[in-house]
């Protein structure tokens, strides 16, 4: 054989003796849907799955904003921070999202918006 590409790989299914398989899964919880639903109700810290709408993500491949645009984005970022300080989470999220959507995203801004979304109990939107 000249290369690995010439070799035909035949996948084999793993064979585990039934006794060993049962022993391996003995300590795992049951997958009964009723049991899973009961466990979900018992966990008070479990967040519900939010269906959206999710905030916009930064555009891919945008060039860095000009100096004039950067000043506008910095002003909007300051407004978002002020709204957050006042406890106006929805307004802060909207402002951060607008800055992010228009190309002014930074890692700390994305993290701040995600933190605010988590405060609202929206884990899927925070990702």
N, C-alpha and C positions, 0 to 999 in steps of 0.2 A: 504494500500500500504506500502510495506517495504522500497522502495527506489523510487527515481525519474525515474529510468530506466523503472519501470513497468507502468508508466503513458504514455499514448499515446497522443502526442501533435499534434493537428490538426491545421495547419497554416490557418489563416483567412486573406483574402484580406482586405486591408483597404478601407473603404467606406467613401468617402468625397462627400458631395453634389456638383453637378456641378457648382453652383453659387460660392461656396467658393473656388473651385478649380480654376476657371477662375480668381477670385480676387487674388489668391496666385501667379499665373503665369503672371499677367498683367504687372509687372515691369521687367520681364526677356526678354532678346533679342530674336528675332526670330531665328529659326534654319534653315532658308532657306540657302541652299548651296551657292547660288550666293551672298547673303548678307554676309555670313561668309567669302567668298573669298575676297569680297570687303573690309571688315574690316581688313583682314589679310594684304592686300596691303597698307592700310592706316597707319599701325603701323610701323614706320621706325626702331624701336628697336627690333622688333620681329625677332628672329633667325630662320633660316631654320632648318628643321630636317635633321641632317646628317645621312647618311646611313652606314657609316663605311668606312674602317675597324676600329674597335675600339681597343685601346691599351690593352695589356694583364693585367689581374688582378693578385694579388699575389696568389701563390699556397696555398691551404688549408692544414693545419696540418703539415707544414714543421717544423723541429726542428730549433732552433736558430743556426745561422751560427757560425762556429769556429772562433777563433781569427784571423787566417790567412785570412779566407774568409771575415771577417768583415773589415780588412784593405783594401782588394781589393774593396769591396763594397763602403767603405768610399771614396776611390780614385775616383771611378766612379761617386759617388754622387757629389764630388767636381768638376769634369769635367762637369757634367750636369749644376751645378750652374754657372760655368764660361761661358758655352755656352749661358745660359740664359742672363747673364750680357752683353754679346757681341751682344745680339739680335738674336741669332741663335735659334729660338724657336723650329724648327723641330729637330735639333740635340739634344737640351736639353730634349725634350719629349722622343726621342729615348733612351737617356742615362738613364733617370728616369725610363722608362719602363723596360729597361734591368735590372736595380737594383731591381725593384719591382718584376719582373718575377722570378728572381733567389733567392728570399727569403729575401731580405733586406729591405722590405717595412716598413715604419713608417707612422703614421697619417699625419705628416707634409709633408712627401714626396708625399703622395697621393694627399694632398691638393695643393701642389705646381704644380704637374703635371696637376691637374684639372684646376688650374688658367691659366696655359699656353694653355691648350686646349680651354678654354673659350676665350682667346685672339684671337685664330684662328677662333672663331665662331663655335665651335663644342660642343654644350651643351650635346648631347647624349653621346659622347665619354668621357666627363668629369665626368659623373655620375659613 
